[in-house]
């Protein structure tokens, strides 16, 4: 018997997310009490923001919104990837978007892009390079996995491993030929951080989150059919090849934007959909909306921890998600091994 009904989880997340946003907004190197918050809100609305107003509404608020939107993007892409691969251990990084973005950003940093503040549409050239690198990597993976017979998911997985290894080698090459300062800049970007978040970054990730929220739920029935197998999905009227192409391109687009603006925030796309699946089951009609909300909640909490654990310094948000995600991933592997052994032994 499932512990929660989908509607119950949805309402719970709708209650917890605003609470987490408020707590996170008040928390940090400078803790702000609720009384000070309301007084500061009044000053800000009257056009006279003080020190607390600048902290709340110019520094913390865009960072919180960016964290929530990025959580929506990564969790939604993870749910789509797990449905496409029919594997709860699947992750958007399997198709090479994160590693490709890392190589693209490393290329731009090493060859001078980090010294420029603007690029295309006001984005930094590092962000442009990251988006381009992630998208090119996914296109290569998709092209390698596609033949006249269609797109093979297993071949896509192997191609993703190969492209990830290639981009990793490129990153090592960039690091070998660069100086220590540039190498540190690349390493910090790869850790994934929301530090320096601004409304421009929020705008770009909002586009990705809007696309994710608008498009993914429309594919819920098709992903449900795909869980039965590709042949069965075709018999149910699903255009499997078109579904693969849409999901892969959507993942490349939205995750590419997310990685370009915040670096590599690992494990969100793996953990969040899996948690939701354990709570309410694999039906994508409920899995996708709940994953979007839980992704926002999880990343807001993780970013809050990154800001308060070692005050007055801050940890990269990707470090927090990796510290939570790595033990979670190991526990999943142990559970799968036990189920496998339990099924084999008499």
C-alpha positions in Angstrom: 0.0 0.0 0.0 1.4 3.4 -1.0 2.0 5.8 1.9 0.7 8.8 0.0 -1.9 9.5 -2.7 -0.7 11.7 -5.6 -3.0 14.5 -4.6 -1.8 14.4 -1.0 1.8 14.7 -2.0 1.0 17.5 -4.4 -0.8 19.5 -1.7 2.0 18.7 0.8 4.6 20.1 -1.6 2.5 23.2 -2.4 2.5 23.9 1.4 6.2 23.0 2.1 7.7 24.9 -0.9 6.5 28.4 0.2 7.6 27.7 3.8 11.0 26.7 2.6 11.3 29.8 0.5 10.4 32.1 3.4 12.9 30.3 5.8 15.6 30.4 3.2 14.9 34.1 2.5 15.4 34.9 6.2 18.5 32.7 6.7 22.1 33.5 5.9 25.1 35.2 7.2 22.8 38.0 8.3 19.7 36.4 9.9 16.6 38.5 9.5 13.6 38.1 11.9 10.0 38.1 10.6 9.4 41.5 12.2 12.4 43.0 10.4 11.3 41.3 7.2 7.9 43.0 7.2 9.3 46.3 8.1 11.9 46.0 5.3 9.2 44.9 2.9 7.3 48.1 3.6 10.5 50.2 3.1 11.2 48.3 -0.1 7.7 48.8 -1.5 8.0 52.6 -0.7 11.2 52.8 -2.7 13.5 53.2 0.2 15.3 49.9 0.7 17.9 49.8 3.5 20.7 47.4 4.1 18.3 44.5 4.9 16.2 45.3 1.9 19.2 45.0 -0.4 20.1 41.7 1.2 16.6 40.3 0.9 15.4 41.5 -2.4 18.6 42.1 -4.4 20.7 39.2 -3.3 18.7 36.4 -1.7 15.4 36.6 -3.6 16.8 36.1 -7.1 19.0 33.3 -5.8 16.0 31.6 -4.2 13.9 31.9 -7.3 16.9 30.6 -9.4 17.3 27.6 -7.1 13.6 26.8 -7.3 13.5 27.1 -11.1 16.6 25.1 -11.6 15.2 22.4 -9.4 12.1 22.3 -11.6 14.3 21.9 -14.7 16.6 19.2 -13.4 13.9 17.1 -11.7 11.6 17.3 -14.7 14.5 16.3 -17.1 15.4 13.5 -14.7 11.8 12.1 -14.7 11.7 12.2 -18.5 15.0 10.4 -18.8 14.0 7.7 -16.3 10.8 7.2 -18.3 12.6 7.1 -21.6 15.3 4.7 -20.4 12.7 2.7 -18.3 15.3 2.8 -15.5 14.9 4.6 -12.1 18.7 5.1 -12.0 18.8 7.2 -15.2 19.9 10.8 -15.1 20.1 13.7 -17.6 23.9 13.4 -17.6 23.6 10.0 -19.3 23.2 11.7 -22.6 26.3 13.8 -22.1 24.7 17.2 -21.6 26.5 18.0 -18.3 29.9 16.8 -19.4 29.6 18.5 -22.8 28.6 21.8 -21.0 31.6 21.4 -18.7 33.9 21.0 -21.7 32.3 24.0 -23.5 32.8 26.2 -20.4 36.3 25.0 -19.9 37.2 25.8 -23.5 35.9 29.3 -23.2 37.6 29.9 -19.9 41.0 28.7 -21.1 40.8 30.6 -24.4 40.0 33.9 -22.8 36.2 34.0 -22.6 36.2 34.4 -18.8 37.7 37.9 -19.2 34.6 39.2 -20.9 31.4 39.9 -19.0 28.9 39.7 -21.8 28.3 37.4 -24.7 25.2 36.5 -26.6 22.0 38.2 -25.3 23.9 39.4 -22.2 25.0 36.0 -21.1 28.6 35.5 -20.1 30.7 33.8 -22.8 31.3 31.0 -20.3 27.6 30.3 -20.1 27.3 30.5 -23.9 30.1 28.0 -24.2 28.6 25.7 -21.7 25.2 25.7 -23.4 26.8 25.1 -26.8 29.0 22.3 -25.5 26.1 20.5 -23.8 23.9 20.8 -26.9 26.6 19.6 -29.2 27.3 16.6 -27.0 23.7 15.6 -26.9 23.4 15.9 -30.7 26.5 13.6 -31.1 25.0 11.1 -28.7 21.7 11.1 -30.5 23.3 10.9 -33.9 25.4 7.9 -32.9 22.4 6.1 -31.5 20.2 6.7 -34.5 20.1 4.5 -37.6 17.6 3.6 -40.3 16.0 1.2 -37.8 15.4 4.0 -35.3 17.1 5.2 -32.1 18.4 2.6 -29.8 18.2 3.5 -26.1 21.0 1.1 -25.2 23.2 2.5 -27.9 22.4 6.0 -26.7 23.6 5.0 -23.2 26.9 3.6 -24.6 27.3 6.7 -26.8 26.7 8.9 -23.7 29.4 7.1 -21.8 31.8 7.6 -24.7 31.1 11.3 -25.2 31.4 11.8 -21.4 34.8 10.1 -21.5 35.8 12.3 -24.5 34.7 15.6 -22.9 36.4 14.5 -19.6 39.6 14.1 -21.5 39.2 17.5 -23.1 38.7 19.1 -19.7 41.9 17.4 -18.5 43.7 18.7 -21.5 42.4 22.3 -20.9 43.5 22.0 -17.2 47.0 20.8 -18.3 47.6 23.8 -20.5 46.2 26.5 -18.2 47.5 28.3 -15.2 46.4 27.7 -11.6 44.0 30.6 -11.4 42.1 29.6 -14.5 42.1 26.0 -13.3 40.5 27.0 -10.1 37.9 29.0 -11.9 37.0 25.9 -14.0 36.9 23.8 -10.9 34.6 26.2 -9.0 32.2 26.4 -12.0 32.1 22.6 -12.2 31.1 22.3 -8.6 27.8 24.1 -9.3 27.0 27.3 -7.4 24.1 29.8 -7.3 26.4 32.5 -6.0 26.1 35.7 -7.9 22.6 34.9 -9.1 20.8 37.9 -10.7 17.5 38.6 -12.4 19.1 38.0 -15.8 20.0 34.4 -14.9 16.6 33.9 -13.4 15.0 35.0 -16.7 17.0 32.4 -18.7 16.2 29.6 -16.3 12.6 30.7 -16.1 12.3 30.1 -19.9 13.7 26.6 -19.4 11.4 25.9 -16.4 8.4 27.2 -18.4 9.2 24.9 -21.3 9.6 22.0 -19.0 6.4 22.6 -17.2 4.4 23.2 -20.4 5.8 20.3 -22.5 6.7 17.4 -20.2 3.2 16.7 -18.8 1.8 16.4 -22.3 4.0 13.3 -22.8 2.8 11.6 -19.6 0.6 9.0 -21.3 3.2 8.2 -23.9 5.9 7.7 -21.2 3.4 5.5 -19.3 3.0 3.4 -22.4 6.7 3.2 -23.0 7.1 1.6 -19.5 5.5 -1.5 -21.0 8.2 -1.7 -23.7 8.7 -0.1 -27.1 6.7 -2.7 -29.1 3.8 -2.4 -26.7 3.9 1.4 -26.9 3.8 1.3 -30.7 0.8 -1.0 -30.5 -0.9 1.5 -28.3 -0.4 4.2 -30.9 2.7 6.0 -29.5 5.2 7.3 -32.0 8.2 6.0 -30.1 10.9 7.6 -32.3 9.2 11.0 -32.2 8.9 10.7 -28.4 12.6 9.9 -28.0 13.6 12.8 -30.2 11.4 15.3 -28.3 12.4 14.2 -24.9 16.1 14.2 -25.8 16.0 17.6 -27.4 13.9 19.0 -24.6 16.4 17.7 -22.0 19.3 19.0 -23.9 17.8 22.5 -24.2 16.5 22.9 -20.6 19.4 21.2 -18.8 21.9 23.1 -21.1 20.4 26.4 -19.9 20.5 25.2 -16.3 24.1 24.1 -16.4 25.1 27.2 -18.3 23.7 29.5 -15.6 24.6 27.5 -12.4 27.3 25.0 -13.3 26.9 21.2 -12.6 24.4 20.6 -9.8 24.6 16.9 -9.6 22.1 14.2 -8.5 18.9 16.3 -8.5 17.6 14.6 -11.7 18.4 11.2 -10.2 17.1 11.5 -6.7 14.0 13.6 -6.9 12.0 11.6 -9.4 13.0 8.4 -7.6 11.8 9.8 -4.3 8.5 10.7 -5.9 8.2 7.3 -7.5 8.7 5.6 -4.2 5.9 7.7 -2.6 3.2 7.6 -5.3 4.2 5.1 -8.0 5.4 5.4 -11.6 2.4 7.0 -13.2 3.9 9.9 -15.1 0.6 11.9 -14.9 1.3 12.4 -11.2 5.1 11.7 -11.2 6.0 14.6 -13.4 4.1 17.4 -11.6 5.2 16.2 -8.2 8.8 15.9 -9.4 8.8 19.5 -10.6 7.6 20.7 -7.2 9.9 18.4 -5.2 12.8 19.4 -7.3 12.2 23.1 -6.5 11.8 22.3 -2.8 14.9 20.1 -2.7 17.2 22.6 -4.4 15.9 25.5 -2.2 16.7 23.5 0.9 20.1 22.4 -0.5 21.1 26.0 -1.4 20.0 27.2 2.1 22.3 24.6 3.6 25.1 25.7 1.3 24.7 29.2 2.7 24.5 28.5 6.4 26.6 25.4 7.1 30.0 27.2 7.3 29.0 30.8 8.0 30.2 33.4 7.0 31.5 31.4 4.0 29.4 29.5 1.5 29.6 26.1 0.0 28.9 25.4 -3.7 25.3 24.1 -3.9 26.5 21.2 -6.1 28.7 20.0 -3.2 25.6 19.7 -1.0 23.5 17.8 -3.6 26.5 15.5 -4.3 27.0 14.8 -0.5 23.3 13.9 -0.3 23.1 12.1 -3.7 26.2 9.9 -3.5 25.0 7.9 -0.4 21.5 7.8 -1.9 22.8 6.3 -5.1 24.9 3.7 -3.2 21.8 2.8 -1.1 19.8 2.3 -4.4 22.5 -0.1 -5.7 22.5 -2.1 -2.5 18.7 -2.4 -2.6 18.7 -3.5 -6.2 21.4 -6.1 -5.4 19.4 -7.4 -2.4 16.3 -7.7 -4.6 18.3 -9.5 -7.3 19.8 -12.0 -4.8 16.4 -12.5 -3.2 14.9 -13.3 -6.5 17.6 -15.9 -7.4 18.0 -17.7 -4.1 15.3 -20.3 -3.2 
